[in-house]
């Protein structure tokens, strides 16, 4: 399988830069897989699992928000959050889930509900990636 270069950046800096064979990720419109030679493309990222094929190794990550761009064979992902599976603190993610559930239960305004739901979705995604078999 042919490879291509990808850069993944977050507000904290460069999360990954290197050659990969494919990346499967969640956009706001559904799941998309990028392979070498992909047509020019741009999409907003949703909350979901990212699967990257790097040589013979599959790496999983949790991602939320941002966008992915393919232009002239160059691929760049700018994510609000991006964590490789091995970097996810499962206990912290579970605590965040409990906090978000409590906040959702106590929420009184649309804004409070939306914020609590977003935090819950992020925590559930991080847990899902960390526990993926």
C-alpha positions as CSV (number, residue, x, y, z in Angstrom):
1,X,0.0,0.0,0.0
2,X,1.3,3.5,-0.9
3,X,2.0,5.9,1.9
4,X,1.6,9.7,2.3
5,X,2.8,12.3,4.7
6,X,0.4,13.7,7.3
7,X,0.7,16.4,9.9
8,X,-1.6,16.4,12.9
9,X,-1.6,19.6,15.0
10,X,-3.6,20.7,18.1
11,X,-3.5,23.9,20.1
12,X,-0.8,22.3,22.2
13,X,1.5,21.8,19.1
14,X,2.4,19.0,16.7
15,X,0.8,15.7,17.7
16,X,2.1,13.6,14.8
17,X,4.1,14.1,11.6
18,X,5.1,11.3,9.4
19,X,4.3,8.7,6.7
20,X,1.2,6.6,7.0
21,X,-0.8,4.3,4.7
22,X,-4.3,5.4,5.7
23,X,-6.3,7.4,8.3
24,X,-9.9,6.7,9.1
25,X,-11.6,9.4,11.1
26,X,-15.0,10.9,12.1
27,X,-16.1,14.0,10.4
28,X,-19.3,15.9,11.1
29,X,-20.8,14.2,8.0
30,X,-19.6,10.6,8.9
31,X,-16.5,8.5,8.8
32,X,-13.9,9.1,6.1
33,X,-10.8,7.2,5.1
34,X,-7.9,9.0,3.5
35,X,-5.5,7.0,1.3
36,X,-2.5,8.0,-0.8
37,X,-3.7,9.9,-3.9
38,X,-7.0,11.0,-2.3
39,X,-8.8,13.8,-4.2
40,X,-8.6,17.4,-2.7
41,X,-10.9,17.4,0.2
42,X,-11.8,19.4,3.3
43,X,-14.1,18.5,6.2
44,X,-14.9,19.5,9.7
45,X,-14.1,16.9,12.4
46,X,-16.5,15.4,14.8
47,X,-15.9,13.5,18.0
48,X,-14.6,10.0,17.3
49,X,-12.0,7.4,17.0
50,X,-9.1,7.8,14.6
51,X,-7.4,4.7,13.1
52,X,-4.0,5.2,11.5
53,X,-2.1,2.5,9.6
54,X,1.6,3.2,10.0
55,X,3.6,0.5,8.3
56,X,2.3,-2.8,9.7
57,X,1.0,-1.1,12.9
58,X,-2.4,0.2,13.6
59,X,-2.6,3.2,16.0
60,X,-5.8,4.4,17.6
61,X,-6.5,7.9,18.9
62,X,-9.3,10.0,20.2
63,X,-10.1,13.2,18.4
64,X,-12.6,16.1,18.7
65,X,-13.3,19.1,16.6
66,X,-11.2,20.9,14.0
67,X,-10.8,20.0,10.3
68,X,-8.9,17.8,7.9
69,X,-7.5,19.1,4.6
70,X,-6.2,17.2,1.5
71,X,-4.6,19.5,-1.1
72,X,-2.3,18.4,-3.8
73,X,-1.5,15.2,-1.9
74,X,-0.6,17.0,1.3
75,X,-2.7,16.0,4.3
76,X,-3.1,18.2,7.4
77,X,-5.4,17.6,10.3
78,X,-6.0,20.4,12.8
79,X,-7.8,19.0,15.8
80,X,-9.1,20.7,18.9
81,X,-8.0,17.6,20.8
82,X,-6.1,14.5,19.6
83,X,-4.7,11.8,22.0
84,X,-3.2,8.5,21.0
85,X,-4.7,5.5,22.8
86,X,-1.5,5.0,24.9
87,X,-1.6,8.6,26.1
88,X,-5.2,8.5,27.4
89,X,-5.5,8.4,31.2
90,X,-8.5,6.0,31.6
91,X,-9.2,6.9,35.2
92,X,-9.2,10.6,34.4
93,X,-11.5,9.9,31.4
94,X,-13.9,8.0,33.7
95,X,-13.8,10.8,36.3
96,X,-14.6,13.3,33.5
97,X,-17.6,11.1,32.4
98,X,-18.9,11.1,36.0
99,X,-18.5,14.9,36.3
100,X,-20.2,15.5,32.9
101,X,-23.1,13.2,33.9
102,X,-23.5,15.1,37.2
103,X,-23.3,18.5,35.4
104,X,-25.9,17.3,32.8
105,X,-28.3,16.2,35.6
106,X,-27.9,19.6,37.3
107,X,-28.0,21.7,34.1
108,X,-30.8,24.2,33.9
109,X,-30.1,26.2,30.8
110,X,-29.6,25.2,27.1
111,X,-26.0,26.4,27.4
112,X,-25.3,24.3,30.4
113,X,-26.9,21.3,28.8
114,X,-24.9,21.7,25.6
115,X,-21.6,22.1,27.5
116,X,-22.3,19.0,29.7
117,X,-23.3,16.9,26.6
118,X,-20.1,17.9,24.8
119,X,-18.0,17.0,27.8
120,X,-19.8,13.7,28.1
121,X,-19.3,12.8,24.5
122,X,-15.6,13.6,24.7
123,X,-15.2,11.5,27.8
124,X,-17.1,8.6,26.3
125,X,-15.0,8.7,23.2
126,X,-11.7,8.7,25.2
127,X,-13.0,5.8,27.2
128,X,-14.0,3.9,24.1
129,X,-10.6,4.4,22.5
130,X,-8.7,3.5,25.7
131,X,-10.7,0.3,26.2
132,X,-10.9,-0.8,22.5
133,X,-9.8,-4.4,22.0
